[in-house]
Amino acid sequence: MIPDDVPDLPADVALLLADAKTLRGPSAEARARLRSRLPLPPPPSPPGGGNPSGGDAAPSGPSPSAAVGGASAGAAGAASALPKVPLWGAALLFAAGVGVGVFGMQLRSDPPVAREAASPSTVVSALVVATTTAVKVPSVPSASAPITVALADLPNVDVAPARPGESVKPEPGASLAAERALLDVARTALGRGDGPNASAACAEHARKYPNGSLVEEREAIAIQALVLEGRKEDATQRAGRFRTRHPRSILLPAVLASVGLSE
Amino acid sequence: MVPSPRTEPDPRDPRDAAAVRFEAVFEAELDYVWTSLRRLGVHERDIEDVSHEVFLHVHENLGRYDASRPIRPWLFAFAFRAAADYRRLARHRTDLYGDDEPVVASHTSAEDDLARRQREALVADALASLDIDKRAVFILHEIDETPMPEVATTLGIPLNTGYSRLRVAREEFAAAARRLVKSRGGLP
């Protein structure tokens, strides 16, 4: 409780601060440069050539800055002539997913990008992770025929319905690499603004790895995918469940910001 | 013989778990750190270098981060110290926030963008009138909406000191903002 001798800001001045809450981060180039100077995995080589360093997750020293150009997942099967999307704010990177580093979505002389601090309509993920790993996911139509995935059809965060012959239990020795590859597909779809395919990849992850290591990351991507699809209410509900289940997640601020909630 | 490097992070390995966590923090919160440094008076051309310093400190200290506390105030503390060091260098004394302000991607009209940017610049200029200690309290509480007890913990100051700085910061910011609005012929 603020003491009485600390007067409130005048209303007209407080109104000014609304615009000041926007986060203005670095350009994609500056982000990539900074990343290369930090003890972080190097970004992958551009698709179609160069050193396939995507699988090397060992931290390294300064490395060449991220390659330019659009990046796409190796084998999502859903690549299509999607219109390029503007550079969205990057707010989420998922813990195990990115040994291969980060690509800018569309590089020009990218200026910093403003992101609303709590705008429900703002897509927060700008990361497109290139991977040369071929990942087979259920056949996903191109964006011209988007999938509609009802929230009720998506597996629960913690437990997915078992298929006949399958049991739902922790997957001892489950491949972290395979989980991450699936989420890379989801993240890549998200990065190009393809909500339906991002949701589909998340649903696949939830089905295969209901108790996997990257459940938090999957949920964060899934929530953003719902926002992209315009399913704000579903996204908000799922974000609420995320907050309940992962109250200390480092991804929580960005998840809540994507649906306009605060901690 | 040098063992070949592991190509996959092993979350059971505390070193790899830390690397994975640091990467997540970097990607999720770079915008926040970058913006905070700008608000604290670091010039646009220097933010990249100062951000680098901040994240190096974050990397060193991430193992000591108390997950029961929100992460942004914790990060802000590193940004604050880096900005304070930066401002102590004589050549960086002038607050030049707003110089080289880049074009912002936006879906609103050009007029709306211009008005918003003018308001943002006005706020930035009003912030520049505060010394860094008061500015930090003001940013954390008024802009980042951090409760005052957390503000005090973040900045390592007694709560009463925090309230005192907030009171003065509000007065000074309001005076500066109104002065700027008047000098610019009204609110954009």
Chai-1 contact restraints between the chains, C-beta under 6 A:
chainA,res_idxA,chainB,res_idxB,connection_type,confidence,min_distance_angstrom,max_distance_angstrom,comment,restraint_id
A,P3,B,Y163,contact,1.0,0.0,6.0,A-B,restraint_1
A,V6,B,Y163,contact,1.0,0.0,6.0,A-B,restraint_2
A,V6,B,L166,contact,1.0,0.0,6.0,A-B,restraint_3
A,V6,B,R167,contact,1.0,0.0,6.0,A-B,restraint_4
A,L9,B,R170,contact,1.0,0.0,6.0,A-B,restraint_5
A,P10,B,A174,contact,1.0,0.0,6.0,A-B,restraint_6
A,V13,B,A174,contact,1.0,0.0,6.0,A-B,restraint_7
A,V13,B,A177,contact,1.0,0.0,6.0,A-B,restraint_8
A,L16,B,R119,contact,1.0,0.0,6.0,A-B,restraint_9
A,L16,B,V123,contact,1.0,0.0,6.0,A-B,restraint_10
A,L16,B,A177,contact,1.0,0.0,6.0,A-B,restraint_11
A,L17,B,E142,contact,1.0,0.0,6.0,A-B,restraint_12
A,D19,B,R116,contact,1.0,0.0,6.0,A-B,restraint_13
A,D19,B,R119,contact,1.0,0.0,6.0,A-B,restraint_14
A,D19,B,E120,contact,1.0,0.0,6.0,A-B,restraint_15
A,A20,B,V123,contact,1.0,0.0,6.0,A-B,restraint_16
A,A20,B,I143,contact,1.0,0.0,6.0,A-B,restraint_17
A,K21,B,I143,contact,1.0,0.0,6.0,A-B,restraint_18
A,L23,B,D31,contact,1.0,0.0,6.0,A-B,restraint_19
A,L23,B,Y32,contact,1.0,0.0,6.0,A-B,restraint_20
A,L23,B,T35,contact,1.0,0.0,6.0,A-B,restraint_21
A,R24,B,T35,contact,1.0,0.0,6.0,A-B,restraint_22
A,G25,B,L30,contact,1.0,0.0,6.0,A-B,restraint_23
A,G25,B,D31,contact,1.0,0.0,6.0,A-B,restraint_24
A,G25,B,W34,contact,1.0,0.0,6.0,A-B,restraint_25
A,P26,B,W34,contact,1.0,0.0,6.0,A-B,restraint_26
A,A30,B,E48,contact,1.0,0.0,6.0,A-B,restraint_27
A,L34,B,E48,contact,1.0,0.0,6.0,A-B,restraint_28
A,L34,B,S51,contact,1.0,0.0,6.0,A-B,restraint_29
A,R37,B,H52,contact,1.0,0.0,6.0,A-B,restraint_30
A,L38,B,F55,contact,1.0,0.0,6.0,A-B,restraint_31
A,P39,B,H59,contact,1.0,0.0,6.0,A-B,restraint_32
A,L40,B,E23,contact,1.0,0.0,6.0,A-B,restraint_33
A,G55,B,T7,contact,1.0,0.0,6.0,A-B,restraint_34
A,D56,B,T7,contact,1.0,0.0,6.0,A-B,restraint_35
A,A57,B,E8,contact,1.0,0.0,6.0,A-B,restraint_36
A,A57,B,P9,contact,1.0,0.0,6.0,A-B,restraint_37
A,A58,B,P5,contact,1.0,0.0,6.0,A-B,restraint_38
A,P59,B,A19,contact,1.0,0.0,6.0,A-B,restraint_39
A,P86,B,A105,contact,1.0,0.0,6.0,A-B,restraint_40
A,G89,B,D31,contact,1.0,0.0,6.0,A-B,restraint_41
A,A90,B,E27,contact,1.0,0.0,6.0,A-B,restraint_42
A,A91,B,A28,contact,1.0,0.0,6.0,A-B,restraint_43
A,L92,B,A28,contact,1.0,0.0,6.0,A-B,restraint_44
A,L93,B,A24,contact,1.0,0.0,6.0,A-B,restraint_45
A,L93,B,E27,contact,1.0,0.0,6.0,A-B,restraint_46
A,L93,B,A28,contact,1.0,0.0,6.0,A-B,restraint_47
A,A95,B,V20,contact,1.0,0.0,6.0,A-B,restraint_48
A,A95,B,A24,contact,1.0,0.0,6.0,A-B,restraint_49
A,A96,B,V20,contact,1.0,0.0,6.0,A-B,restraint_50
A,V98,B,E23,contact,1.0,0.0,6.0,A-B,restraint_51
A,P111,B,P102,contact,1.0,0.0,6.0,A-B,restraint_52
A,P111,B,V103,contact,1.0,0.0,6.0,A-B,restraint_53
A,P112,B,P102,contact,1.0,0.0,6.0,A-B,restraint_54
A,V113,B,A105,contact,1.0,0.0,6.0,A-B,restraint_55
A,A114,B,V104,contact,1.0,0.0,6.0,A-B,restraint_56
A,A177,B,E8,contact,1.0,0.0,6.0,A-B,restraint_57
A,S213,B,P11,contact,1.0,0.0,6.0,A-B,restraint_58
A,R248,B,A67,contact,1.0,0.0,6.0,A-B,restraint_59
A,I250,B,A24,contact,1.0,0.0,6.0,A-B,restraint_60
A,I250,B,V25,contact,1.0,0.0,6.0,A-B,restraint_61
A,I250,B,I71,contact,1.0,0.0,6.0,A-B,restraint_62
A,A254,B,A28,contact,1.0,0.0,6.0,A-B,restraint_63
